[in-house]
Amino acid sequence: MSLALLYCLGLPKTLYEKNEKILDWATAGLHFWTRIQHSNGAFDEYYPSEHGYIPTSFTLFSATETCTLLKVEDSVVLESCLKAARYLIRHSEVEALNQEAASIPGLFNVYLLTGEQWAAKAAREKFERLAKKQSPDGFFSEYGGADIGYLSTTLDFLLEYRRLSGDHDVDSVAERIVDFSSYFIHQDGSVGGPYGSRNTEYFLLSPLCLMAEQSSKAAAMLDRLCSGSGGVQAYYRSFDDRYLCHNMLHSLLRALKYAPSEISSEFYLPCDIEHEQYFEDAGLLSVNRNTSHLLCGLSKGGSLSLFNNRREVFSDYGYRIVDKSSGISASCWQRSDSLRGHVSGSYRVDTKFTAIKFHEANPLKHFVLRILAKLIGSRLIPFLKKRLIFIERFGPGRLARQIDILDDGFRITDQLKLTGDVKKIYRAVKFSLRHVASSKYFAFNELDQVETLDWDGSNIVSIERFVRWDTKGKTNLIDVSDSNLS
């Protein structure tokens, strides 16, 4: 699809537009796509015989859009599109809803290309089922919580369906996504982070371009993402190439195609105006005081990021503990059993540490996975997700964190209760231990020295800190009575 867009778009100072070689490559890609399709209509992503939902939904949209852009009427390609559509109708995705959203415009495109009414009906039915899953806060769940980057992917595919079908019911769903997401655009144009369920730090521009002329909020988000030092240029430089091929590049090219002639910045984003907004279902907090913007993921163990003067000046990703067998457990984890509560100005989370098991790749494991993929097909990926992503093993402790919003700053009060043989406690770094490939890329703060706590071996550790709104990156430590930490 990216090649088809390059062929069709009149990008200045490039050799791509109407270049016959680009056309040949795009057409060859379509024919290759038909040859790797399984007889049931599905495609593989990681393993042979995987029969995955995500490679089928994402590539069907890409293939059908390519057919539309290049006016492809090849019967073999169209038959593959029909087979993929039938597969998507028979299956659904319930954990990562962006993947379910991806199927909807692809199905409608199949109707536009072939005239098959059942494909249009299936697209509408999938949209109706998906819309019912939108949280009261406005997000769609990604692995048990709200994630800003993947939410933008959901928004992207829903608005593509809106563009293709003219279905006005999409509008209210999209507006609620934008309302929610606007709170997590940072002053420097960066977005998301470890406070989200999947740690992603991007927001696709193409859906905002489609909304910008009707929504001043979407236009303001687009303006900040494009102009901020931590915005689109920063996160597109950080992506793994796999995701550029996946959907990030054609989203960027579609943004150029849909871009408004000018961006109005009359709307003030939450990062620029005083507010205190807590999203109960998401477990996410956004506060602006004295020109500083604080983000907190209570659903992620109270993970914190503070922005001031258009840069991040403070962050806290909780704690990690190392047991006597050198196993690592983390407090910054999306757990279904964590307890959250709040009154105005005070927010609290009580969560267990999650024990992380690291899996070392080797030829034997790869061989076994190939055999399993052949034997059990589509059941392999749910099995691997349970082992790698949906981890809720108990670590040897729990964290109770309270955040109090005050006039001149905020106070963090932590109590760690250790329940096993622990040999070290240290402050977590930004790099997450959860398997989310799209959030795994280098960040400069990974070069910082890990701060190991001066711990006396007690089972209860109390720590209190105060962070001023105007901090330049330093925090004031406050002694707490009965604290076991110096």
Secondary structure, 3 states (H helix, E strand, C coil): CHHHHHHHCCCCCCCCCCCHHHHHHHHHHHHHHHHCCCCCCCECCCCCCCCEHHHHHHHHHHHHHHHHHHCCCCHHHHHHHHHHHHHHHHCCCCCEHHHHHHHHHHHHHHHHHHCCHHHHHHHHHHHHHHHCCCCCCCCCCECCECCHHHHHHHHHHHHHHHHHHCCCHHHHHHHHHHHHHHHHECCCCCECCCCCCCCCCCCCCHHHHHHCCCCHHHHHHHHHHHHCCCCHHHHHHHCCHHHHHHHHHHHHHHHHHHCCCCCCCCCCCHHHCCEEEEECCCCEEEEEECCEEEEEEHHHCCEEEEEECCEEEEEECCEEEEECCCCEEECCCCCCCCEEEEECCEEEEEEEEEEECCCCCCHHHHHHHHHHHHHHHHHHHHHHHHHHCCCCCEEEEEEEEEEEECCCEEEEEEEEEECCCEEEEEECCCCCCCCCHHHCCCCHHHHCCCCECCECCCCEEEEEEEEECCCCCCCEECCCCCCCEC
